[in-house]
Amino acid sequence: MLTHPQIDPVALAIGPLSIHWYGLTYLAAFALFYALGLRRLQHPPFAALSAQGIWQKRDVEDILFFGVIGVIAGGRLGYCLFYQPSYYLSNPLEIFAVWQGGMSFHGGLLGVMVALLWFAKSRQRPALQVLDFVAPCVPTGLAAGRLGNFINGELWGRVADPSLPWGMVFAGAGAAPRHPSQLYQFLLEGLLLFVVLWWFARRPRPLGQVSAVFAMGYGVLRFMAEFFREPDAHLGLLSLGMSMGQWLCVPMVLGGAWLWRWSAQRSQA
């Protein structure tokens, strides 16, 4: 049994200015996206499109800018709507209190998709082409975010068997050892998903298939990780004994499967 190291959430303090580890993980996520986006320009079909002047470094920078807005706005609104709708309907001004915490990946994903669809329309690019470009660059950012959750000692896992060697006691979660589910998600929906997607996207693929693999892969891996993650206290387990995170993964997996089938049929036609 291990004990969470209780890392100070403030990485650096200069007078009244405090830089939090969680903020640094967001910066790391954006930096990784930018670096991978530049490498993505060398993958097919973007290498050929880049040679024609259609996809350029400026596009990566613009996608990052709009994506940052989408992930913050969508993540916050998604948390308010998916996890505590009655509270925020009664206190609408607190929706803007992002410093109090409360972000949803699925909401952030929807926000990013809206931003990318706007980018595609404004640049007259196929929407699925833009989504295929972005998908392999996302999991490293998810990994950075889960690392931030672990540093903060939040979103811990369910109570584990006392014999589990890596069971961990978190401050505020009682004396029982718990699964370090933040690290499970770091490994699964972060590193593993990145390796699979990056390998898959390096070769020419039918339009939409890279996006389909992302949706199915994240949905399945997050669904698995939720079995070890403590459900939100105010929600608990919902219908069929599934958490809110698992229910939100179901349409991702189904949508990804439909997109894969549509892409395969379009490619054959």
Protein Blocks (a to p, Z undefined) as FASTA:
>chain_A
ZZdehiafblbdghjbccdfklmmmmmmmmmmmmmmmmmmmpcfklmmmmnomacfklmm
mmmmmmmmmmmmmmmmmmmmmmmmmlmmmmmmlmmmmmngpidfklmmmmmmmmmmmmmm
mnopafklmmmmmmmmmmmmmmmmmmmmmmnopaiacdddfklmkbccdehiajbdcddf
klmmmmmmmmmmmmmmmmmmmpccdehklmmmmmmmmmmmmmmmmmmpccdfklopaehh
iafklmmmmmmmmmmmmmmmmmmmmmmZZ
